[in-house]
Amino acid sequence: MATQQDQFAQMKKTVEARNYQQQRQLPPSSGAHPLPPSSARSQQPPPAAPAEQPTVDIPSIIPDSKTGLTYLRGKLLGKGGFARCFEVTETKTKSVFACKIVNKGLLLKQHQKEKMVQEIKIHRDLRHKYIVNFLSHFEDDANVFITLELCTKKSLMELQKRRRCITEPESKYFLRQIVQAVEYLHDEKHIIHRDLKLGNIFISEDICLKIGDFGLATTILFDGERKKTLCGTPNYIAPEILGKKGHSYQVDIWSIGCILYTLLMGRPPFETSTLRDTYRRIKRGEYTIPRDVHISTNAKNLLIKLLQVNPMIRPTAGEILRSEFMMQGFIPSTLPASVLVMAPRFDRPPNFGQSIIRTTAAPVAPPTVVIAPGNPLFKKPLGLANQPATGSSDGTASGGFIPPTAASVRSLAPSTAPHQQEPPALYCDMDTKDLMQNMISLRDQIRKIVSGKLPRTKDDDNAEDPSLCPLLWICKWVDYTDKYGFGYHLSDDTVGVSYNDQTKMILLPDAKSVHYIDKEGNESYHTMKHFPDELLKKIKLLKFFEQYMHDNLIKATDGRIPPPPSDCIARVPNMWTWFRSSRSVVMVLSSGTMQINNFRDHTKLILCPLLGAVTTLGSNKGMRTYSLSRMLEGGLSAELVERLAYALDKIEVIIGHSKENVSANVVESPAKKV
């Protein structure tokens, strides 16, 4: 077998990724690297994606003959047409990395091999704290292996889908890291990335950004050189690329503008229902800033500069860092992991004044499902008459009364220092109407799958998409509503209680910080040692629930890992609504995540309407996450169809009770229990 150096030497010639659009599907599957629409091309179907690389071809033990290191293949992190990415563990040091594995058999064309060489050549020489660290590359007869820094918190794309839009302090925190990395690429390495987008900006364990995927990157060889390759992603592609007049570093600046706009507004600036219209708007620079969006003048001014059609008047990376948007106002030095699902608050530091806590809309109680006295499920065995019903990883539970719940919270708080004349940031938390719309969207997605004549598969491998896996789910729960309320324990060590009086209390993973939500949805923040006297009883009950779940339900661990100090107050989802049947407990968090714990086979089904994803979590099969859209394309197993049909029934219960009377106590008919 030829050596690695010989193999790559044979590939090295022209390294421009010409006609790269053949390597990735056109929208809506991935939306990457299309040709501009034309009357001729618009009638042609997109090029077929290559066959996916079967997992069986990838060894469980991966040796690097060059270094003598051996890697143990772990869970799948993501997949595409040409590659799969796995978590791997180096067997000697037990260090954990990401490993991108490319099937050589799929690199059939010369330009595909050249693109592979180019990506490795560019990425391996980069060293920056905000760029994914390239560790090594090697090969065997079948595959090319690239080991990379592992970014455990996915990418900005998943964050934006969950959050929709983020606050200005968060956007400054993220923008500074992106621009510092781009400044390094442009000024020190003379590299254009050419595919900057939310999905290519990864998030590390400590919530730092890392730019990755250099498959379209290119090097500027001399001053004034203009590249002509047609490449990029529709929502982020610069007008000069579409114009085919040559492009340079400024295309990355345009993409940064699209990223910032999307994070602040909740949608890309030029997105339309058709590719043709999107390109037309890009070429003309047509976008709007909605009047009801609360962003600062400095943010608007920076967006205007970044999204200039004329590339020569866009700012450089260094000029972005020196802009008023970045130089004025508060930028947090760190962010808690909770920002991946909910906006933090920035009004805790003394120099930021007192917190403003009020709801933005009249609260509406979410639907509540109640099993009435007299229903057989209401009765407990005599020995359990004064004991709480519980649920844990083993799925055990007993019947009980379901309490009403309060509305979720949508808050306003100042995001900048008092001396700045800027509007307060609107935290894009979901209110009851948003959550109900999510339930309707989830119902419609699952209906298509359950009612459609989709092919049945032996397994669900083709529909699997680990990048969509949930960040938070309910690990344990305890129903003590005959006295106090419903308690639960989240996967990040958060403990929450929904009290019978429709108030809520949350103990954060640091085991010190306490959030209290009153009946109207107003939030207040305390600690376990410092709180108002009127909360004393509820603090004691919170401790009781925490201790009970720790002693009786939670498996032994190494203890909590305290989060690092932060400039903000971390916020986590609360329990929006929940109910129980003879077969399961159904819980919905205020982030929109719905979870069904099956009492019979001890399986958890976690559904996320915002990501279009469903996750199964069982004691034997582990966690697997699937894309609903991929199910529609390739089918699914009979077992998963059955689980989704049951979930659809429970979603209909929530929606149906909402239409009747969202504030009423409603009895779930025994006929609906399956």
C-alpha positions in Angstrom: 0.0 0.0 0.0 1.3 3.4 -0.9 2.4 5.6 2.1 0.2 8.4 3.3 2.7 11.0 1.9 2.7 9.3 -1.5 -1.0 9.1 -1.6 -1.5 12.8 -0.9 1.4 13.8 -3.1 -0.4 12.2 -6.0 -3.5 14.2 -5.3 -1.8 17.6 -5.0 -2.2 19.7 -8.0 -4.9 22.3 -8.4 -6.5 22.8 -5.0 -9.4 25.0 -5.9 -12.6 23.2 -5.0 -14.1 23.6 -8.4 -17.7 22.5 -9.0 -18.0 21.7 -5.3 -21.7 21.9 -5.6 -21.7 18.3 -6.8 -20.5 17.2 -3.4 -23.4 18.4 -1.3 -27.1 18.4 -1.8 -29.0 21.5 -2.7 -31.7 23.0 -0.5 -33.6 22.1 1.4 -31.5 19.1 2.5 -28.4 21.1 3.3 -28.6 24.3 1.3 -25.0 24.3 0.4 -23.0 25.2 -2.7 -25.6 25.7 -5.4 -25.3 27.1 -8.9 -27.1 30.4 -9.3 -30.6 29.8 -10.6 -31.2 30.1 -14.3 -34.0 29.3 -16.6 -32.1 26.2 -17.8 -30.7 25.1 -14.5 -33.9 25.6 -12.6 -35.5 22.7 -14.5 -32.7 20.3 -13.6 -32.8 18.2 -10.5 -30.0 18.6 -8.0 -27.1 16.2 -8.2 -27.6 13.0 -6.3 -25.9 12.7 -3.0 -23.3 9.9 -2.7 -24.3 6.7 -0.8 -23.8 7.0 2.9 -20.9 5.3 4.4 -22.1 2.2 6.3 -21.0 2.0 9.9 -19.9 -1.6 9.5 -17.0 -0.5 7.3 -15.6 1.6 10.1 -13.5 -0.4 12.6 -14.2 -0.3 16.3 -10.5 0.0 17.0 -8.7 2.5 14.8 -4.8 2.2 14.7 -2.6 5.0 13.5 0.4 3.2 12.0 2.4 6.4 11.7 2.3 7.3 15.4 1.5 4.0 17.0 -1.5 5.4 18.7 -4.8 3.5 18.9 -8.3 5.0 19.1 -11.4 3.3 20.4 -14.5 4.3 18.3 -17.4 5.7 20.4 -20.7 7.2 19.6 -21.7 8.7 16.3 -21.6 12.6 16.4 -22.8 13.4 12.9 -22.8 12.2 9.3 -22.9 13.4 5.8 -22.6 12.0 2.3 -18.9 11.6 2.3 -18.0 11.3 6.0 -19.1 10.3 9.4 -17.8 11.8 12.6 -17.4 9.7 15.8 -16.2 10.4 19.3 -13.0 8.4 19.8 -10.8 7.7 22.8 -7.0 7.4 22.6 -6.4 4.2 24.5 -3.2 5.2 26.4 -4.1 8.6 27.7 -7.9 8.1 27.6 -8.1 11.5 25.9 -11.4 12.0 23.9 -11.5 13.6 20.4 -13.7 13.8 17.4 -12.7 11.7 14.4 -13.9 12.6 10.9 -13.8 9.4 8.8 -14.0 9.7 5.0 -14.7 6.6 2.9 -12.1 6.6 0.1 -14.5 4.7 -2.1 -16.8 7.7 -2.2 -14.0 10.0 -3.5 -14.5 9.0 -7.1 -13.6 12.2 -8.9 -10.2 13.9 -9.0 -11.6 17.2 -7.7 -13.1 15.4 -4.7 -9.7 14.1 -3.8 -8.1 17.5 -4.3 -10.7 19.1 -2.0 -9.8 16.5 0.7 -6.1 17.4 0.3 -6.9 21.1 0.4 -9.0 20.8 3.6 -6.2 18.9 5.4 -3.4 21.1 4.1 -5.1 24.3 5.3 -6.6 23.1 8.6 -3.5 21.3 10.0 -1.4 24.5 10.0 -4.0 26.6 12.0 -3.5 27.3 15.7 -6.0 29.6 17.3 -8.2 29.3 20.4 -11.3 30.0 18.4 -10.6 27.5 15.6 -11.2 23.7 15.9 -7.8 22.2 16.7 -6.6 19.8 14.0 -4.7 17.0 15.7 -3.7 14.4 13.1 -4.6 12.6 9.9 -3.9 9.1 8.7 -5.5 6.4 6.6 -6.0 2.7 6.0 -7.0 0.9 2.8 -10.6 2.0 3.1 -10.8 5.3 5.0 -9.1 8.6 5.7 -9.1 9.6 9.4 -8.9 13.1 10.7 -8.8 13.6 14.5 -10.0 16.9 15.8 -10.8 18.8 19.0 -14.1 17.6 20.4 -16.8 20.3 20.7 -19.4 18.8 23.0 -22.1 21.5 22.7 -22.8 21.1 19.0 -22.9 24.3 16.9 -24.5 27.8 16.8 -27.1 26.3 14.4 -28.6 24.1 17.1 -28.4 27.0 19.6 -30.2 29.4 17.2 -33.0 26.8 16.5 -33.6 26.3 20.2 -33.4 30.0 21.2 -34.6 31.6 17.9 -32.8 34.9 18.8 -30.3 35.9 21.5 -29.5 39.0 23.5 -27.0 41.6 22.5 -24.5 40.8 25.3 -24.5 37.2 24.1 -24.2 38.2 20.4 -21.2 40.4 21.3 -19.6 37.5 23.2 -20.0 35.2 20.2 -19.1 37.8 17.6 -15.9 38.8 19.3 -14.7 35.1 19.1 -15.7 34.6 15.5 -14.1 37.8 14.3 -10.9 37.2 16.2 -10.6 33.8 14.5 -11.4 35.4 11.1 -8.8 38.2 11.7 -6.2 35.5 12.3 -7.2 33.6 9.1 -7.1 36.8 7.0 -4.2 38.7 8.4 -1.8 36.0 9.5 -2.6 33.0 7.2 -4.1 34.8 4.1 -7.0 32.3 4.1 -10.6 32.8 3.2 -13.0 30.4 4.8 -15.8 30.9 2.3 -18.4 28.9 4.2 -18.9 30.7 7.5 -22.3 29.8 8.8 -24.0 28.8 12.1 -23.5 25.1 11.4 -19.8 25.5 10.9 -19.2 27.3 14.2 -18.9 24.8 16.9 -19.3 25.2 20.7 -16.9 23.8 23.2 -17.6 22.4 26.7 -16.9 25.8 28.2 -19.1 27.7 25.7 -16.4 29.0 23.5 -16.8 29.1 19.7 -14.6 27.2 17.3 -14.6 27.7 13.6 -14.4 24.4 11.7 -15.1 22.8 8.3 -12.4 24.2 6.0 -13.6 22.2 2.9 -14.2 25.4 0.9 -11.3 27.4 2.3 -8.7 28.8 0.0 -5.4 30.7 0.3 -4.7 34.1 -1.3 -1.3 33.8 -2.9 -0.7 37.4 -3.8 -2.1 40.9 -3.0 -5.2 41.6 -5.1 -5.9 38.0 -6.1 -9.5 37.4 -6.8 -11.0 33.9 -6.6 -13.6 32.8 -9.1 -14.9 29.5 -7.6 -18.7 29.5 -7.2 -19.2 28.2 -3.6 -20.9 28.9 -0.4 -24.3 28.4 1.3 -27.3 30.3 0.0 -28.3 32.2 3.1 -24.7 33.3 3.7 -23.2 33.6 0.2 -21.9 37.1 -0.8 -23.2 38.9 -3.8 -19.8 39.1 -5.5 -19.6 35.3 -5.6 -23.0 35.2 -7.3 -21.8 37.9 -9.7 -18.8 35.7 -10.7 -16.6 38.8 -10.9 -14.0 37.5 -8.4 -13.9 37.6 -4.6 -11.6 37.8 -1.7 -11.6 38.2 2.1 -14.7 40.4 2.1 -17.0 37.3 1.5 -16.2 36.2 5.1 -17.2 39.6 6.4 -20.6 39.4 4.5 -21.1 35.9 6.1 -20.4 37.4 9.6 -23.1 40.0 8.9 -25.6 37.2 8.0 -24.6 35.3 11.2 -25.0 38.4 13.4 -28.4 39.3 11.9 -29.7 35.7 12.3 -28.6 35.6 16.0 -30.3 38.9 16.7 -33.4 38.6 14.6 -34.1 34.9 14.7 -33.9 34.4 10.9 -31.4 34.9 8.0 -31.6 38.4 6.4 -32.2 37.3 2.8 -34.1 34.1 3.3 -37.1 33.5 1.0 -39.2 30.6 -0.1 -37.2 30.1 -3.3 -33.5 30.1 -4.1 -34.0 32.5 -7.0 -35.6 35.1 -4.8 -33.0 34.7 -2.1 -30.2 35.3 -4.6 -32.0 38.3 -6.1 -32.3 39.9 -2.6 -28.6 39.1 -1.9 -27.5 40.8 -5.1 -29.5 43.9 -4.3 -28.7 43.9 -0.6 -32.4 43.8 0.2 -33.2 43.1 3.8 -35.2 44.7 6.6 -34.8 45.2 10.4 -38.3 44.6 11.9 -39.5 47.7 13.8 -40.6 45.5 16.8 -37.1 44.1 17.2 -35.3 45.6 20.2 -31.7 46.1 19.1 -29.4 49.0 19.7 -28.5 51.7 17.2 -24.9 50.4 17.3 -26.1 46.9 16.3 -28.1 48.3 13.4 -25.2 50.4 12.2 -22.8 47.5 12.3 -25.2 45.3 10.3 -25.5 48.0 7.7 -21.7 48.1 7.3 -21.3 44.3 7.2 -24.1 43.7 4.6 -22.9 46.2 2.0 -23.2 44.9 -1.6 -20.0 46.6 -2.5 -17.3 44.5 -0.9 -14.7 47.3 -0.8 -16.7 49.3 1.7 -17.2 46.5 4.2 -15.1 46.7 7.3 -12.2 44.4 8.0 -12.2 42.0 10.9 -10.1 44.4 12.9 -12.4 47.2 12.2 -15.4 45.1 13.4 -13.6 44.5 16.7 -13.1 48.3 17.0 -16.7 49.2 16.1 -18.9 51.0 18.5 -21.0 47.9 18.9 -18.1 46.0 20.2 -16.3 48.8 22.1 -19.4 50.1 24.0 -21.6 48.3 26.4 -21.3 45.1 28.3 -19.6 41.9 27.0 -19.7 38.9 29.3 -16.3 37.2 29.9 -18.0 33.8 30.1 -21.4 32.3 29.5 -23.1 29.4 31.4 -24.1 26.3 29.5 -27.7 27.1 30.1 -27.5 29.7 27.2 -27.9 26.8 24.8 -31.5 26.6 25.7 -32.5 29.8 27.6 -31.4 33.4 27.7 -29.4 34.4 30.8 -29.9 37.7 32.7 -27.2 40.3 32.9 -28.6 42.5 35.7 -26.8 40.8 38.6 -23.5 42.7 38.7 -23.7 45.8 41.0 -22.8 48.2 38.2 -25.8 47.1 36.3 -28.5 48.3 38.7 -31.5 46.5 40.0 -33.2 43.7 38.0 -36.4 44.6 36.2 -38.6 41.6 36.3 -41.9 41.7 34.6 -43.8 39.7 32.0 -44.2 41.0 28.4 -47.7 39.6 27.9 -50.7 38.7 30.0 -50.0 35.3 31.4 -52.2 32.4 30.2 -52.3 29.2 32.1 -51.1 26.2 30.1 -53.4 23.2 29.6 -53.7 21.1 32.7 -54.8 17.5 32.7 -56.3 16.2 35.9 -57.3 12.7 36.9 -60.4 13.3 39.0 -61.1 11.6 42.4 -63.1 8.5 41.7 -61.0 7.5 38.7 -59.2 4.3 39.5 -55.8 5.9 38.8 -56.4 8.4 41.6 -56.4 5.7 44.3 -53.1 4.6 45.8 -52.3 1.3 47.5 -52.9 1.6 51.2 -49.2 1.4 52.0 -48.5 4.3 49.6 -51.3 6.5 50.8 -48.9 9.1 52.3 -45.9 8.4 50.0 -45.0 10.2 46.8 -45.3 8.6 43.4 -42.0 8.5 41.7 -40.3 8.0 38.4 -36.7 7.3 37.6 -34.5 5.6 35.0 -36.2 2.3 35.9 -39.6 3.8 34.9 -41.4 2.9 38.1 -44.4 5.0 39.0 -47.8 4.9 40.6 -51.0 6.9 39.9 -51.7 10.3 41.3 -53.3 13.7 41.1 -52.0 16.2 38.5 -51.7 19.8 39.8 -52.4 22.9 37.7 -49.3 24.7 36.5 -48.5 28.3 36.0 -47.6 30.1 32.7 -44.1 30.0 31.5 -42.1 33.2 31.7 -41.1 35.8 29.1 -39.1 38.6 30.7 -37.6 42.0 30.0 -34.3 43.0 31.5 -31.6 45.6 30.8 -28.8 44.2 28.8 -26.4 47.1 28.8 -24.9 49.4 31.4 -27.1 52.2 32.8 -25.2 55.0 31.0 -26.1 53.6 27.6 -29.2 54.9 25.8 -30.2 51.5 24.4 -33.5 49.6 24.5 -33.8 46.8 26.9 -33.1 43.3 25.4 -36.2 41.2 24.8 -35.5 37.7 25.9 -37.0 35.4 23.3 -38.4 32.9 25.8 -41.5 31.2 24.7 -44.9 32.1 26.1 -48.0 29.8 26.2 -49.0 30.7 22.7 -45.6 29.8 21.4 -45.5 26.6 23.3 -49.0 25.6 22.0 -47.9 26.5 18.5 -44.9 24.1 19.0 -47.3 21.4 20.0 -49.4 21.9 16.9 -46.2 21.9 14.7 -45.0 18.7 16.4 -48.4 17.1 15.9 -48.4 18.0 12.2 -44.9 16.6 11.7 -45.7 13.3 13.4 -49.0 13.0 11.6 -47.2 12.9 8.3 -45.0 10.1 9.5 -47.6 8.0 11.3 -50.4 8.4 8.7 -48.1 8.3 5.6 -47.3 5.1 3.7 -43.7 5.2 4.5 -41.4 2.2 4.0 -40.7 0.1 7.1 -37.1 -0.5 7.9 -35.4 -3.1 10.1 -33.6 -0.3 12.0 -33.7 3.5 12.0 -30.0 4.1 11.1 -30.8 6.3 8.0 -33.0 8.6 10.1 -30.4 9.0 12.9 -29.0 12.5 13.4 -26.9 12.8 16.6 -26.4 16.5 16.1 -30.1 17.0 17.2 -29.8 15.2 20.5 -31.4 17.0 23.5 -29.3 19.0 25.8 -31.8 18.7 28.7 -34.2 16.0 29.7 -36.0 14.8 32.8 -34.0 12.1 34.6 -36.1 11.7 37.7 -39.5 12.8 38.9 -41.7 12.5 42.0 -45.4 13.2 42.2 -46.3 14.4 45.7 -49.3 16.5 44.6 -51.6 15.1 47.2 -49.6 17.3 49.6 -47.0 19.6 48.0 -46.4 19.4 44.2 -44.5 17.7 41.4 -40.7 17.5 41.6 -38.2 16.7 38.9 -34.5 16.4 38.3 -33.0 17.5 34.9 -30.0 15.9 33.2 -27.8 18.9 34.1 -28.5 18.4 37.9 -31.1 21.1 38.0 -33.9 20.3 40.5 -37.4 21.9 40.1 -40.7 21.8 41.9 -44.1 22.8 40.6 -46.1 23.6 43.7 -49.8 23.0 44.1 -50.4 26.8 44.3 -49.2 27.2 40.7 -45.8 28.7 41.7 -42.5 27.2 40.8 -39.0 27.0 42.2 -35.8 25.9 40.6 -32.4 24.9 42.2 -29.6 25.4 39.7 -26.8 22.8 39.3 -24.5 24.8 41.6 -26.8 23.7 44.4 -26.9 27.4 45.7 -28.8 29.5 43.2 -32.6 29.5 43.4 -35.1 30.9 40.9 -38.7 31.5 42.0 -41.6 32.0 39.6 -44.9 33.3 41.0 -48.4 32.7 39.7 -48.2 35.5 37.2 -44.9 34.2 35.8 -42.6 36.9 37.4 -39.1 35.7 38.2 -37.0 36.4 41.2 -33.5 35.2 42.1 -32.2 34.1 45.4 -29.8 31.7 47.1 -30.4 28.8 49.5 -29.1 31.0 52.3 -30.6 34.4 51.3 -34.3 34.6 50.4 -37.4 36.4 51.6 -39.2 35.1 54.7 -42.3 34.2 52.7 -40.4 31.7 50.7 -39.1 29.8 53.8 -41.6 27.0 53.5 -41.0 26.5 49.8 -37.3 26.5 50.2 -37.7 23.7 52.8 -39.9 21.8 50.4 -37.4 22.2 47.6 -34.7 20.7 49.9 -37.1 17.9 50.7 -37.7 17.1 47.1 -34.0 17.3 46.3 -33.0 15.0 49.1 -35.8 12.5 48.4 -34.8 12.2 44.7 -31.1 11.9 45.7 -31.7 9.2 48.3 -34.3 7.2 46.5 -34.0 7.8 42.8 -30.7 9.2 41.7 -27.8 6.8 41.2 -24.6 7.5 43.0 -22.3 10.0 41.2 -19.1 11.8 41.8 -21.1 14.8 43.0 -22.0 18.0 41.3 -19.4 19.8 39.2 -19.9 23.5 40.1 -20.1 25.7 37.0 -17.4 28.4 36.5 -18.1 31.9 37.7 -20.1 34.0 35.2 -21.1 37.6 34.6 -24.8 36.6 34.3 -27.5 34.7 35.9 -28.1 31.3 34.4 -31.7 30.4 33.6 -33.1 27.0 32.9 -36.5 25.8 31.7 -39.2 25.1 34.1 -42.1 22.5 33.9 -44.7 24.0 31.7 -47.3 21.2 32.0 -47.5 17.5 32.7 -50.0 14.7 33.2 -50.0 11.0 33.8 -51.9 8.0 32.4 -51.8 4.3 33.3 -49.0 3.8 30.8 -46.8 6.9 31.0 -46.1 10.3 32.4 -46.0 13.2 29.9 -44.0 16.3 30.7 -43.4 19.5 28.7 -40.6 21.9 29.6 -40.9 25.7 29.0 -38.2 25.3 26.3 -40.7 23.3 24.2 -39.2 19.9 24.8 -41.8 17.2 25.4 -40.9 13.9 27.2 -42.9 10.7 27.6 -41.7 8.2 30.1 -43.2 4.8 29.4 -43.9 2.7 32.6 -44.0 -0.6 30.8 -40.6 -0.8 29.0 -38.9 2.0 30.9 -38.1 4.0 27.7 -38.1 7.8 27.5 -39.2 9.5 24.3 -38.0 13.1 24.0 -39.4 15.3 21.3 -38.1 18.7 20.2 -40.4 20.5 17.7 -37.9 23.3 17.2 -35.2 20.9 15.9 -37.7 18.4 14.3 -36.1 15.6 16.3 -37.1 12.7 18.4 -34.9 10.9 20.9 -35.3 7.4 22.4 -33.5 6.8 25.7 -33.6 3.3 27.1 -31.6 1.4 29.7 -30.3 -1.1 27.2 -30.2 0.7 23.9 -28.8 4.0 25.1 -29.7 7.3 23.5 -30.5 7.6 19.9 -31.7 10.8 18.1 -33.6 10.8 14.8 -34.6 13.5 12.4 -38.3 13.6 11.5 -37.6 14.9 8.0 -35.2 12.0 7.4 -38.0 9.6 8.5 -40.2 11.1 5.8 -37.4 10.5 3.2 -36.3 7.0 4.1 -38.9 5.4 6.3 -38.6 4.0 9.8 -39.1 0.9 11.9 -42.5 -0.4 13.1 -41.3 0.0 16.7 -40.6 3.7 16.2 -43.9 4.2 14.3 -45.8 2.8 17.4 -44.0 5.1 19.8 -44.7 8.1 17.6 -48.4 7.1 17.3 -48.6 7.0 21.1 -46.8 10.4 21.3 -49.3 11.8 18.8 -52.2 10.7 21.0 -50.7 12.6 24.0 -50.0 15.7 21.9 -53.7 15.7 20.9 -54.6 15.6 24.5 -52.6 18.7 25.3 -54.0 20.6 22.2 -57.5 19.4 22.8 -57.7 20.6 26.4 -56.2 23.9 25.3 -59.0 24.5 22.9 -61.6 23.6 25.5 -60.4 25.8 28.3 -56.7 26.2 29.1 -57.4 27.1 32.7 -59.8 24.3 33.5 -59.1 21.0 35.2 -59.9 18.4 32.6 -60.2 14.7 33.1 -58.4 12.5 30.6 -60.8 9.9 29.4 -59.7 6.3 30.2 -60.6 5.5 26.6 -57.6 7.5 25.5 -55.2 5.4 27.5 -53.4 2.8 25.3 
